[in-house]
Amino acid sequence: MSKQIAAVSFKSFDTLLTLAQHEHRNRNEPIPSLNENSKARIESCLNAPFQTVFGRAAYVGFYKKASALFYYIAKGHPLANGNKRMACITVGFLCYINRRELFIEDKDLVDLAHYVADSPPDDKDNCMRHIERVLRKTVVNQPHRLTP
């Protein structure tokens, strides 16, 4: 039996967003606060990796779920600004709560986020496979770390 994959809650995302806003406050591209529309869109992005189709998981396994989460936040543009940054932060947190760690150079993660955001909408499947390949190479299990 496989271990259940923990999802990023909206409350956790909101905390991550607040930390990112504080960090980017004095930069040229601040991350805006949530409004009612962006809250619904964020919830959709957070739930998408865990959706089922005809009773079966649409995204099976950690890497497919993490890829979907990254894709939907970076490409779905649920925020007015900061979507690529929040995709990176949120997937890093998804790794953390699932006893994994993301080991990737900042530039490579930024490049991945730009690749996703700039990809054609009809190339979603290829884009998600690319994200998954990158994550499989850069995510390491941390079985002895305590989960939050």
C-alpha positions in Angstrom: 0.0 0.0 0.0 1.4 3.4 -0.9 1.7 6.3 1.5 -0.8 9.1 1.2 0.6 12.3 -0.2 -0.1 15.4 1.9 -1.5 18.4 0.1 -0.7 22.0 0.6 -3.6 23.6 2.4 -4.9 27.1 1.6 -3.9 28.2 5.1 -0.3 27.0 4.4 -0.3 28.7 1.0 -1.5 32.0 2.6 1.3 31.8 5.1 3.9 31.1 2.4 2.4 34.1 0.4 2.7 36.4 3.4 6.4 35.4 3.9 7.0 35.9 0.1 5.3 39.3 0.2 7.5 40.3 3.1 10.7 39.1 1.3 9.7 40.9 -1.9 8.2 44.0 -0.4 11.0 46.4 -1.5 11.6 44.9 -4.9 10.3 46.0 -8.2 7.8 43.2 -8.5 5.9 42.9 -5.2 3.5 40.0 -4.7 -0.1 41.4 -4.1 -2.5 40.3 -1.5 -5.3 37.9 -2.2 -8.7 39.0 -3.2 -11.9 36.9 -3.5 -11.2 35.9 -7.1 -7.5 34.9 -6.5 -8.6 32.9 -3.4 -10.9 30.8 -5.5 -8.2 30.4 -8.2 -5.5 29.4 -5.6 -7.8 26.8 -4.1 -8.4 25.4 -7.5 -4.6 25.2 -8.2 -4.0 23.5 -4.8 -6.8 21.0 -5.3 -6.1 20.1 -8.9 -3.2 17.7 -8.2 -5.6 15.7 -6.0 -8.6 15.6 -8.2 -10.2 12.3 -9.3 -11.6 11.4 -12.7 -14.2 8.6 -12.7 -13.0 7.6 -9.2 -9.3 7.4 -10.1 -6.6 9.9 -9.3 -5.9 12.2 -12.2 -2.3 12.6 -11.0 -0.8 9.4 -9.5 2.2 9.6 -7.2 4.2 12.4 -5.7 6.0 13.6 -8.8 2.9 13.9 -10.9 1.1 15.7 -8.2 4.0 18.1 -7.6 4.3 18.7 -11.3 0.6 19.5 -11.5 0.8 21.9 -8.6 3.8 23.7 -10.1 2.1 23.9 -13.5 -1.2 25.1 -12.3 0.2 27.9 -10.2 2.9 29.0 -12.7 0.6 28.7 -15.8 -2.8 29.3 -14.3 -1.9 32.7 -13.1 -4.1 32.8 -10.0 -2.3 35.9 -8.6 -2.0 39.3 -10.2 1.8 38.9 -9.9 4.3 36.5 -8.3 2.9 33.2 -9.8 6.2 31.8 -10.9 7.7 32.6 -7.5 4.8 31.1 -5.6 4.9 28.0 -7.8 8.5 27.4 -6.7 7.9 28.1 -3.1 4.7 26.0 -2.9 6.3 23.0 -4.6 9.3 23.3 -2.2 6.8 23.3 0.7 5.0 20.3 -0.8 8.3 18.5 -0.8 8.9 19.4 2.9 5.5 18.3 4.2 6.0 15.0 2.3 9.5 14.4 3.8 11.3 15.3 0.7 13.7 18.1 -0.2 14.1 20.0 -3.5 17.8 20.3 -4.4 18.0 22.6 -7.5 20.0 25.6 -8.4 18.0 28.9 -8.1 18.6 29.7 -11.8 17.4 26.2 -12.9 14.2 26.6 -10.8 13.6 30.1 -12.2 14.2 28.7 -15.8 11.7 25.9 -15.2 9.1 28.5 -14.0 9.7 30.6 -17.0 9.5 27.6 -19.3 6.1 26.7 -17.8 4.7 30.2 -17.9 5.8 30.8 -21.5 4.7 27.4 -22.8 1.8 27.1 -25.2 -1.5 26.2 -23.5 -2.0 23.2 -25.8 1.4 21.8 -24.8 0.3 21.1 -21.2 1.1 17.3 -21.2 4.6 17.8 -22.5 5.2 20.6 -20.1 4.1 18.6 -17.1 6.3 15.7 -18.2 9.2 18.1 -18.4 8.5 19.4 -14.8 8.2 15.8 -13.6 11.6 14.9 -15.2 13.2 17.9 -13.5 11.7 17.0 -10.1 12.7 13.4 -10.3 16.3 14.5 -10.7 16.2 17.1 -8.0 13.9 15.9 -5.2 15.4 13.6 -2.5 13.6 11.7 0.2 14.3 12.7 3.7 12.7 9.8 5.7 14.2 10.6 9.1 13.0 14.3 9.2 10.0 14.9 11.3 7.0 16.2 9.5 5.4 19.5 10.6 
